[in-house]
Amino acid sequence: MIFIAFSASLETQAYSLLAIIMPLSIGIVGLPNVGKSTLFTALTKKQAEAANYPFCTIEPNVGLVKVPDERLNALAEISKPEKIIPTVIEFVDIAGLVKGASTGEGLGNQFLSHIRECDAICEVVRQFEDDNIIHVHNKIDPDGDRETINLELILADLATVTKRYDKTSREARTGQKEAVIATAILERLKNQLEAGKAARELEFTDDEKIFVKQLGLITIKPLLYVLNANDKDVDVSHAWKDGKVISIDAKLEAEIASLPEEEQQVYIEELGLKESGLDRLIRAGYELLGLITFFTTGKDETRAWTVRAGVKAPEAAGVIHTDFVKGFIRAEVIQWQDFVAAGSELEAKNKGLIRTEGKEYQIKDGDVCNFLVNS
């Protein structure tokens, strides 16, 4: 199923679709010597070819990582394309934070600014024992390490909110309506942060979210904990409730990732695992960002595309080409498993499995789409 595009002559709307097209990023944070760089090195061995994705400049501390998806291969078995292109997610390796980072300790201001630029946080917490790798606090204490990092992020946000609150509250005293509303929001945030709690735990209306987003707060971002443990069976069900928790042996994952791709699955199975921890991490990060995948497939390529959950068909078409938003006519849609079961696009059409959807259709995870657009 190939998306149909007539000669594109519409004015490009890259400015409005940039946030949709660019890969969303997850910042890897934690104390020094907890395994962040080991994990990042393993991830970058699964890095995608940057040339296939627009607006992507890969820097030394950024990895554009392929999202594992068995559905892509299943579709390719039917279409027999020349190319198979997975969707991607971006991981950013941020240097170790230390106590006092919120006040600039250990180049903290620079590192915190890098976290602010990310869309979500992956916090690596050390549980593994290794006498050759010194812990910055000279003891293995996952709970204490988590509290240290989270407190620094909260203090950094508190400084941001307090500065804005002081300015806005002065304006509110003059009767400025917008300042009065903003001050009320900032006061809620200030009280929350002063209590040592993250901003993400508060609830905001859609209008309030627009204002809060402008503040660039760190603790408003979705959070994923990676417990770096050398026990693959470690139980994380009792762990921290303010974010999703997964356990990974970063050293082992780096060993797996260093193998040729065709040998990796064999080694994983020999270890008694169903899949690599990296694949679990990548998928968890994808879900953390509220992302879904739709597909296009045909003789030229079978490709996975990333959009946020709830996006409508014209915006999804715009991920393929920005001109497709204004030129959108309709979408021909089928769920991936129905396409595979049919065995071909023609057979899927003959069985009436491909349906037509209009501009208000919300793309669902696993949709195989054929977008028809005007020139």
C-alpha distance (Angstrom), angle and dihedral (degrees) to the residues before:
residue distance angle dihedral
M1 . . .
I2 3.80 . .
F3 3.78 123.9 .
I4 3.82 110.7 -116.1
A5 3.80 117.7 -129.1
F6 3.78 125.7 177.4
S7 3.81 121.1 -158.5
A8 3.78 104.0 -53.8
S9 3.80 114.3 -131.8
L10 3.82 102.2 147.3
E11 3.75 121.4 115.5
T12 3.80 109.9 -92.2
Q13 3.80 116.0 -111.7
A14 3.78 98.4 -161.1
Y15 3.79 92.1 139.3
S16 3.82 92.4 63.9
L17 3.79 97.0 40.8
L18 3.79 100.0 40.7
A19 3.80 92.6 99.3
I20 3.80 90.5 52.1
I21 3.80 96.3 46.5
M22 3.79 100.5 43.0
P23 3.82 115.7 82.6
L24 3.78 111.5 -105.6
S25 3.78 113.8 -120.4
I26 3.79 135.0 -133.0
G27 3.79 118.0 -157.6
I28 3.82 116.0 -142.1
V29 3.82 108.2 -142.6
G30 3.79 137.5 170.3
L31 3.78 144.2 114.5
P32 3.82 119.3 -56.7
N33 3.83 116.5 -79.8
V34 3.80 97.0 20.2
G35 3.82 95.3 116.2
K36 3.81 102.4 -94.0
S37 3.78 95.3 132.9
T38 3.82 92.4 42.9
L39 3.78 89.2 53.6
F40 3.80 92.5 45.5
T41 3.82 91.8 49.1
A42 3.80 89.9 52.8
L43 3.80 90.5 49.0
T44 3.80 94.0 50.4
K45 3.80 90.3 55.5
K46 3.82 83.6 67.6
Q47 3.80 90.9 48.7
A48 3.80 119.0 143.2
E49 3.78 125.7 -127.7
A50 3.80 103.2 -90.5
A51 3.82 93.9 -150.2
N52 3.82 90.1 74.0
Y53 3.80 93.9 62.4
P54 3.82 128.7 64.7
F55 3.81 124.4 -124.8
C56 3.82 92.9 14.0
T57 3.78 121.1 137.2
I58 3.79 109.6 173.3
E59 3.80 113.8 -143.5
P60 3.82 125.5 -169.0
N61 3.81 92.6 -98.3
V62 3.80 96.0 42.9
G63 3.80 125.7 82.2
L64 3.79 122.7 -168.0
V65 3.80 98.9 -154.4
K66 3.80 128.9 -164.6
V67 3.80 114.8 -118.8
P68 3.83 108.5 -131.3
D69 3.80 110.6 -123.7
E70 3.82 124.4 166.1
R71 3.81 89.5 -165.5
L72 3.80 90.5 69.9
N73 3.78 92.7 58.6
A74 3.80 91.7 44.7
L75 3.81 90.8 55.5
A76 3.80 91.3 45.7
E77 3.81 90.0 54.9
I78 3.80 87.3 62.3
S79 3.82 100.5 40.0
K80 3.83 98.6 37.2
P81 3.84 92.1 -149.0
E82 3.79 127.6 -170.7
K83 3.82 90.2 -125.9
I84 3.80 136.6 28.3
I85 3.80 113.8 -158.5
P86 3.82 120.8 -174.3
T87 3.76 125.3 -156.2
V88 3.80 117.6 -105.7
I89 3.77 144.2 -143.3
E90 3.80 126.6 -158.4
F91 3.79 123.8 -126.4
V92 3.81 120.8 -167.3
D93 3.81 121.0 -158.1
I94 3.81 107.0 -141.5
A95 3.80 118.2 -167.3
G96 3.80 117.5 -107.8
L97 3.77 118.0 -73.8
V98 3.80 120.1 -140.9
K99 3.77 135.8 -165.1
G100 3.80 106.9 -72.0
A101 3.81 94.5 30.7
S102 3.81 89.8 128.5
T103 3.81 88.8 64.4
G104 3.80 94.7 43.1
E105 3.80 100.6 -88.3
G106 3.81 112.2 155.4
L107 3.81 93.2 6.1
G108 3.80 85.7 -57.0
N109 3.80 95.8 158.2
Q110 3.79 91.6 58.0
F111 3.79 93.3 47.6
L112 3.80 93.3 45.6
S113 3.79 90.1 53.0
H114 3.82 88.8 55.9
I115 3.81 90.2 53.3
R116 3.81 90.8 51.0
E117 3.80 89.7 58.8
C118 3.83 92.2 57.2
D119 3.79 125.3 86.4
A120 3.80 96.7 -138.9
I121 3.80 140.2 8.5
C122 3.80 129.0 -118.8
E123 3.80 105.8 -166.2
V124 3.81 114.0 -161.7
V125 3.80 114.0 -152.5
R126 3.80 121.6 -170.9
Q127 3.79 121.5 -126.6
F128 3.82 99.9 148.4
E129 3.81 121.3 104.4
D130 3.81 118.2 -133.1
D131 3.81 122.5 152.7
N132 3.81 90.0 -160.7
I133 3.81 92.4 61.1
I134 3.78 111.3 63.8
H135 3.78 117.2 -141.9
V136 3.79 112.6 -132.9
H137 3.84 89.5 -127.9
N138 3.82 94.2 38.0
K139 3.81 94.0 -118.6
I140 3.80 139.0 73.7
D141 3.80 105.0 -113.9
P142 3.83 114.7 149.4
D143 3.81 94.2 -179.6
G144 3.79 92.7 48.9
D145 3.82 92.9 46.3
R146 3.80 91.1 50.4
E147 3.80 90.9 50.0
T148 3.82 91.6 49.8
I149 3.81 94.1 52.1
N150 3.79 95.4 41.8
L151 3.79 92.4 48.4
E152 3.81 91.5 53.0
L153 3.80 90.6 51.1
I154 3.81 90.9 47.9
L155 3.82 91.9 49.1
A156 3.79 90.7 49.6
D157 3.81 90.3 52.9
L158 3.79 91.3 45.0
A159 3.81 90.1 56.8
T160 3.82 89.8 51.0
V161 3.81 94.1 47.4
T162 3.82 95.0 43.7
K163 3.80 92.3 52.5
R164 3.80 91.7 50.0
Y165 3.82 92.2 42.6
D166 3.80 93.0 54.2
K167 3.81 90.6 53.1
T168 3.80 97.2 41.8
S169 3.81 95.8 44.9
R170 3.83 89.8 56.7
E171 3.80 89.4 52.6
A172 3.82 90.3 47.0
R173 3.80 90.9 57.9
T174 3.81 88.5 62.7
G175 3.80 89.2 58.9
Q176 3.81 99.6 -106.0
K177 3.80 104.1 161.3
E178 3.81 96.5 -148.7
A179 3.80 91.0 47.9
V180 3.82 91.2 51.8
I181 3.81 91.1 53.7
A182 3.81 92.7 44.4
T183 3.81 92.1 48.8
A184 3.79 91.4 54.6
I185 3.81 90.7 53.1
L186 3.80 92.3 45.8
E187 3.80 91.4 49.2
R188 3.81 90.6 55.3
L189 3.80 90.1 49.6
K190 3.79 92.7 45.8
N191 3.82 92.7 51.8
Q192 3.80 90.8 47.0
L193 3.79 94.3 50.7
E194 3.80 93.9 42.9
A195 3.81 86.7 56.4
G196 3.81 88.3 57.2
K197 3.79 94.4 -108.9
A198 3.80 128.5 131.1
A199 3.80 121.5 -109.3
R200 3.82 91.2 -125.8
E201 3.82 89.2 72.0
L202 3.82 91.1 67.3
E203 3.80 123.1 85.7
F204 3.80 121.7 -132.7
T205 3.79 136.0 -175.8
D206 3.81 118.2 -114.7
D207 3.82 90.4 -100.9
E208 3.81 92.0 48.9
K209 3.81 90.6 49.8
I210 3.80 89.8 60.5
F211 3.81 90.6 57.5
V212 3.81 94.7 42.0
K213 3.81 91.5 51.2
Q214 3.81 89.7 58.3
L215 3.80 89.9 60.6
G216 3.82 92.3 67.7
L217 3.80 93.9 -138.4
I218 3.79 119.1 -177.2
T219 3.80 99.1 -153.1
I220 3.81 92.0 54.3
K221 3.80 89.2 68.5
P222 3.83 121.4 97.7
L223 3.80 112.2 -95.9
L224 3.80 132.8 -142.3
Y225 3.80 121.7 -177.2
V226 3.80 120.2 -149.6
L227 3.80 111.4 -163.2
N228 3.81 104.0 -155.0
A229 3.79 102.1 -148.1
N230 3.80 133.5 156.7
D231 3.80 90.6 -141.1
K232 3.81 110.7 84.6
D233 3.83 90.6 -162.4
V234 3.80 97.1 54.8
D235 3.80 112.3 143.2
V236 3.81 114.0 -125.5
S237 3.81 97.6 169.9
H238 3.80 91.2 101.4
A239 3.81 93.9 46.2
W240 3.77 131.4 109.5
K241 3.80 117.9 -37.7
D242 3.81 100.1 -156.2
G243 3.81 92.6 78.5
K244 3.78 142.9 11.8
V245 3.82 112.6 -81.3
I246 3.79 127.7 -151.8
S247 3.80 128.9 172.3
I248 3.80 121.1 -133.4
D249 3.78 135.3 170.5
A250 3.80 97.4 -139.6
K251 3.80 93.8 -169.8
L252 3.81 91.7 53.1
E253 3.81 91.5 45.5
A254 3.80 89.8 53.5
E255 3.82 89.2 52.9
I256 3.82 91.4 50.3
A257 3.80 92.6 46.7
S258 3.82 91.2 51.5
L259 3.82 91.3 62.1
P260 3.81 122.6 89.7
E261 3.80 108.6 -86.7
E262 3.82 93.5 -113.4
E263 3.84 90.5 56.0
Q264 3.79 97.6 46.8
Q265 3.81 97.8 79.1
V266 3.82 91.7 47.9
Y267 3.81 90.5 53.5
I268 3.82 91.6 45.6
E269 3.81 90.6 53.8
E270 3.81 91.2 46.7
L271 3.80 87.3 57.1
G272 3.80 89.2 54.9
L273 3.80 93.8 -110.8
K274 3.81 129.1 132.1
E275 3.79 94.4 -148.0
S276 3.79 140.1 -6.7
G277 3.78 120.8 -82.5
L278 3.80 88.3 -123.9
D279 3.80 90.8 61.1
R280 3.81 89.2 50.8
L281 3.80 90.0 49.0
I282 3.81 94.1 48.6
R283 3.79 92.4 49.0
A284 3.80 91.8 45.5
G285 3.80 89.6 52.2
Y286 3.78 90.7 49.0
E287 3.81 91.3 52.2
L288 3.81 91.1 44.0
L289 3.79 89.5 61.4
G290 3.81 92.3 50.7
L291 3.81 93.3 -115.4
I292 3.78 130.8 156.2
T293 3.80 132.9 -171.4
F294 3.78 131.1 -128.5
F295 3.79 125.9 -178.9
T296 3.78 142.4 -140.0
T297 3.78 118.4 -164.5
G298 3.79 137.9 -178.5
K299 3.80 143.1 119.1
D300 3.81 94.0 -63.6
E301 3.79 98.1 49.2
T302 3.78 146.2 -20.4
R303 3.76 107.9 -142.5
A304 3.79 140.6 178.9
W305 3.80 118.9 -142.6
T306 3.79 129.2 -162.8
V307 3.81 125.4 -135.9
R308 3.77 134.9 155.7
A309 3.78 116.8 -97.0
G310 3.81 110.8 -92.3
V311 3.81 96.5 29.6
K312 3.80 115.4 146.3
A313 3.80 125.0 -123.4
P314 3.85 98.3 -101.6
E315 3.82 91.7 53.1
A316 3.80 90.6 47.7
A317 3.80 88.9 51.8
G318 3.81 87.1 51.2
V319 3.80 90.1 62.2
I320 3.81 87.1 65.4
H321 3.80 93.4 45.4
T322 3.80 127.6 -12.8
D323 3.83 91.6 -135.6
F324 3.80 89.4 64.9
V325 3.82 92.4 73.1
K326 3.81 96.7 69.2
G327 3.79 92.9 32.2
F328 3.81 95.1 50.2
I329 3.83 113.6 133.2
R330 3.79 104.3 162.9
A331 3.77 143.7 -40.2
E332 3.78 128.7 -121.0
V333 3.79 106.1 -146.3
I334 3.79 138.1 -173.9
Q335 3.79 130.7 164.2
W336 3.81 112.1 -108.9
Q337 3.82 96.3 -118.4
D338 3.82 91.2 53.0
F339 3.81 89.6 50.9
V340 3.80 91.5 50.3
A341 3.81 92.8 45.3
A342 3.81 90.8 51.1
G343 3.80 90.5 54.1
S344 3.82 96.2 -141.8
E345 3.79 142.4 25.7
L346 3.80 91.1 -110.3
E347 3.79 92.8 53.2
A348 3.81 90.6 46.5
K349 3.82 88.9 54.9
N350 3.80 92.3 46.8
K351 3.79 90.1 53.4
G352 3.80 92.0 48.9
L353 3.82 92.5 -118.6
I354 3.80 95.0 131.2
R355 3.80 112.0 80.3
T356 3.80 131.8 -168.7
E357 3.81 118.9 -120.1
G358 3.80 131.2 -173.3
K359 3.81 137.4 -146.0
E360 3.81 95.5 -68.5
Y361 3.79 95.7 54.9
Q362 3.80 113.8 118.9
I363 3.79 112.3 -139.4
K364 3.80 113.2 -120.0
D365 3.77 127.6 -148.6
G366 3.80 108.6 -91.3
D367 3.81 97.1 22.7
V368 3.80 116.1 147.8
C369 3.79 105.4 -148.0
N370 3.78 138.7 -162.2
F371 3.81 110.6 -171.2
L372 3.79 119.8 -156.6
V373 3.80 115.2 -158.9
N374 3.78 140.3 176.9
S375 3.79 123.2 -114.9
